Amino acid sequence: METETRHGRRTLRRKLKRLVVDRIKPRHAVTDRDHLEKLKEDMRKNGWCGRPVLVVNIDPSHDQQNYEGLTGAHRSAAAMELGIPIPVVVLEQSDLPKEFSLTMDHREYERLFRDAGRYEAADLMHDEAKLGGKAKKVQPTPKAPSGAARIRIKRVESNDWHSPPVE
């Protein structure tokens, strides 16, 4: 826990977990195939560059982590197609305000997280909305079948979110 002052208020802030994973459930299906192809071309040359994807651990009761992306549906889809690890910032169930719903839009998430003192999550939502996130209210993706494949997780301690280019 660390103390942070924002807007004249002192709050206790728990640093969110940062990981690199090989699969997440995107918030919505890819809606712009041209954008996806451009992202894949860039990732082939440069690997992952840019901000991490904000995810929610939607089923922490299982041994296996089950992450649903709140940001970066196109970026994560491109990375998964190319086999590039995805840097994520994880919101656990205990990090979520009670008003949280998987059907909110980016601005609603940003406001909700900021009001709850989850500034790191709010900042990622702000960047997503500002830099291209056009997601409207959506229906959550269906749950994966119970026999779903496990995902590989690697803890990351640095803020270096660049992965190597695809060979």
C-alpha positions in Angstrom: 0.0 0.0 0.0 1.2 3.5 -0.7 -0.3 6.9 0.0 -1.3 9.1 -2.8 -2.7 12.6 -2.9 -5.1 13.5 -5.7 -7.4 16.5 -5.9 -6.5 17.4 -2.4 -7.5 14.0 -0.9 -5.1 11.6 0.6 -5.9 8.0 -0.2 -4.3 4.6 0.4 -3.6 3.1 -2.9 -2.7 -0.5 -3.6 -0.5 -1.0 -6.6 -2.1 -3.1 -9.2 -0.5 -6.3 -10.4 1.4 -6.2 -13.7 1.9 -9.4 -15.7 2.5 -10.7 -19.1 0.1 -13.3 -20.4 -0.4 -15.2 -23.6 -4.2 -15.1 -23.8 -7.1 -12.9 -22.6 -10.8 -12.7 -23.4 -11.3 -9.5 -25.3 -14.1 -7.3 -24.3 -15.6 -7.4 -27.7 -14.9 -9.0 -31.1 -12.6 -7.2 -33.6 -14.7 -4.6 -35.3 -12.1 -3.1 -37.7 -10.3 -5.7 -39.7 -8.1 -3.0 -41.4 -6.9 -1.7 -38.0 -6.2 -5.3 -36.9 -4.1 -6.0 -40.0 -2.1 -2.7 -39.4 -1.5 -3.6 -35.8 -0.3 -7.1 -36.8 2.1 -5.7 -39.4 3.5 -3.3 -36.8 3.8 -6.0 -34.2 5.6 -8.3 -36.6 8.2 -5.6 -37.1 8.4 -4.1 -33.6 6.8 -6.5 -31.1 4.4 -5.1 -28.5 4.9 -1.4 -28.0 2.7 0.9 -26.0 0.5 0.8 -23.0 -0.6 -2.4 -21.3 -4.1 -3.8 -21.5 -6.3 -3.4 -18.5 -7.9 -6.7 -17.5 -10.2 -8.0 -14.8 -9.7 -11.4 -13.2 -13.3 -12.5 -13.7 -13.0 -15.9 -12.0 -10.4 -15.8 -9.2 -11.8 -18.9 -7.5 -10.1 -21.3 -9.9 -6.4 -22.2 -9.9 -6.3 -20.9 -13.5 -6.4 -17.1 -14.1 -9.3 -16.0 -16.3 -8.7 -12.4 -17.6 -11.2 -10.3 -19.5 -9.8 -7.3 -21.3 -11.4 -3.9 -20.6 -9.1 -2.1 -23.1 -7.1 -3.1 -26.2 -9.4 -5.6 -27.9 -7.7 -5.1 -31.3 -4.2 -4.9 -29.8 -4.7 -8.1 -27.8 -6.3 -9.9 -30.8 -3.3 -9.0 -33.0 -0.8 -10.2 -30.3 -2.7 -13.5 -29.8 -2.8 -14.2 -33.5 1.0 -13.6 -33.7 1.8 -15.4 -30.5 3.2 -12.2 -28.9 2.9 -12.0 -25.0 0.4 -9.4 -23.8 1.4 -7.0 -21.0 -1.6 -6.5 -18.7 -2.5 -4.5 -15.5 -4.8 -6.8 -13.4 -7.9 -5.6 -11.5 -8.8 -8.4 -9.0 -12.4 -8.7 -7.8 -11.4 -6.9 -4.5 -10.2 -3.9 -6.6 -13.6 -3.4 -8.3 -16.1 -0.9 -7.0 -19.5 -2.4 -6.3 -21.1 -0.5 -9.2 -18.7 -2.2 -11.7 -20.3 -3.9 -14.7 -18.7 -5.5 -17.8 -21.2 -3.6 -20.0 -19.9 0.0 -19.3 -18.2 2.2 -21.8 -14.6 3.6 -21.4 -15.7 7.0 -19.9 -18.0 5.2 -17.3 -15.1 2.9 -16.3 -12.7 5.9 -16.0 -15.1 7.8 -13.8 -15.9 4.8 -11.7 -12.2 3.8 -11.1 -11.2 7.4 -10.4 -14.0 7.8 -7.8 -12.9 4.6 -6.2 -9.3 5.7 -6.0 -8.1 3.2 -8.6 -6.1 5.9 -10.4 -3.8 3.5 -12.4 -6.9 1.8 -13.9 -8.6 5.2 -14.4 -5.6 6.5 -16.3 -5.5 3.5 -18.6 -9.2 3.9 -19.3 -8.6 7.6 -20.0 -5.8 6.8 -22.5 -7.9 4.1 -24.2 -10.8 6.5 -24.7 -8.5 9.4 -25.8 -6.2 7.4 -28.1 -8.7 5.4 -30.0 -11.1 3.3 -27.8 -14.4 3.7 -29.4 -16.1 1.0 -27.5 -19.8 1.5 -26.7 -21.7 -0.4 -24.1 -21.3 -4.1 -24.9 -22.5 -7.5 -23.8 -19.8 -9.4 -21.9 -18.2 -12.2 -23.8 -19.6 -15.7 -23.0 -17.7 -17.7 -20.4 -15.2 -20.2 -21.7 -16.1 -23.9 -21.5 -14.9 -25.5 -18.3 -12.2 -27.5 -20.1 -10.6 -24.3 -21.4 -6.8 -24.4 -21.9 -4.6 -22.9 -19.2 -2.8 -19.7 -19.9 0.8 -18.9 -19.2 1.5 -16.1 -16.8 4.8 -14.4 -16.1 5.2 -11.7 -13.4 6.8 -8.5 -14.7 8.6 -6.2 -12.4 9.7 -3.5 -14.8 7.7 -0.9 -16.8 9.3 -2.0 -20.0 6.4 -3.2 -22.2 8.3 -3.8 -25.4 8.4 -7.4 -26.7 10.8 -8.5 -29.4 9.6 -8.5 -33.0 8.2 -11.7 -34.5 10.8 -13.6 -36.5 
